[in-house]
Amino acid sequence: MQGAQPDISRQLISEEDIKFRLGSIFVDSIVLTTDFVIKVVSHNVLDVLEFSTEELCGKNINYLTHQTHLQTRLQKALRAGFFADVQDRLFTKANKPMQVKLSGFYLGLV
């Protein structure tokens, strides 16, 4: 007879806790919803782009490009499930362009 399995439910973290911690788990990242709305931005990215969390969260990813093409490009790239080194240009709060390489995948948790 096998012993009872330990109850690990107290050790599991909530979905809200996962969302809160994504910025520290993915250090140089922007986490998007399936509609390409910015959900979480890491502190490193906020510092480089000179935005606050409040200024970016809830906005479409195209907000950082001043164009409407990035969402379309990322949607096409995600059809394969993963993409790497997609080059584009994002703009800082001071409207300075920054060349970036983007990588992404479908996280499915958030």
C-alpha positions in Angstrom: 0.0 0.0 0.0 1.4 3.3 -1.0 1.4 6.3 1.4 -0.8 9.3 0.9 0.6 11.9 -1.5 1.5 15.2 0.1 -0.8 18.1 -0.5 1.2 20.6 -2.6 -1.6 23.0 -3.3 -0.2 25.5 -0.7 3.1 25.5 -2.7 1.5 26.4 -6.0 1.5 30.0 -7.1 -1.6 31.8 -8.4 -2.1 33.0 -11.9 -2.0 36.6 -10.6 1.4 35.9 -8.9 2.7 34.5 -12.2 1.6 37.6 -14.1 3.2 39.8 -11.4 6.5 38.0 -11.6 6.8 37.6 -15.4 8.8 40.8 -15.7 11.5 39.5 -13.4 11.4 36.0 -14.9 11.9 37.3 -18.4 14.4 40.0 -17.7 14.5 41.7 -21.1 11.0 41.2 -22.2 7.6 42.5 -23.1 4.7 40.1 -22.5 1.7 40.5 -24.8 -1.8 39.2 -24.7 -3.1 37.2 -27.7 -4.4 40.5 -29.0 -0.8 42.0 -28.9 -1.7 44.3 -26.0 1.2 44.9 -23.6 0.6 43.0 -20.4 3.9 43.1 -18.6 7.2 44.9 -19.3 10.4 44.1 -17.5 12.2 46.8 -15.6 15.2 46.6 -18.0 13.0 47.4 -21.0 11.2 50.2 -19.2 14.5 51.8 -18.3 15.8 51.6 -21.9 12.5 52.9 -23.4 12.1 55.5 -20.7 8.4 54.6 -20.0 6.6 53.6 -16.9 4.6 50.4 -16.5 1.4 52.5 -16.4 2.3 54.2 -19.7 2.7 51.0 -21.6 0.5 48.3 -20.1 -2.8 48.1 -21.9 -1.4 49.5 -25.2 -1.0 47.6 -28.4 2.6 46.7 -29.3 2.3 49.0 -32.3 2.3 51.9 -29.9 6.1 51.5 -29.6 6.7 51.5 -33.4 4.6 54.5 -34.5 3.3 52.2 -37.2 0.8 49.4 -37.6 3.0 46.7 -39.0 4.7 45.1 -36.0 1.6 43.3 -34.8 1.0 41.8 -38.3 4.7 40.7 -38.5 4.6 39.0 -35.1 1.3 37.3 -35.9 2.8 35.8 -39.1 6.0 34.8 -37.3 4.0 33.1 -34.4 2.2 30.8 -36.9 5.3 28.6 -36.6 5.0 28.6 -32.8 8.3 30.5 -32.2 10.3 33.2 -33.9 13.8 34.6 -33.3 15.8 37.7 -34.4 13.0 39.6 -36.0 14.5 43.0 -36.6 12.5 46.1 -36.1 12.6 49.6 -34.6 11.0 50.7 -31.4 10.7 54.3 -30.1 11.6 55.6 -26.7 9.4 58.0 -24.8 11.6 60.7 -26.1 10.9 59.5 -29.6 14.4 58.2 -30.2 14.5 55.1 -32.5 16.1 51.9 -31.3 17.0 49.0 -33.5 15.9 45.8 -31.8 15.8 42.0 -32.4 12.7 40.3 -31.2 12.1 36.7 -30.3 8.9 35.2 -29.1 6.7 32.2 -28.4 3.2 31.5 -27.2 3.4 31.3 -23.4 -0.2 30.1 -23.0 -0.3 30.9 -19.2 -1.4 34.5 -19.3 
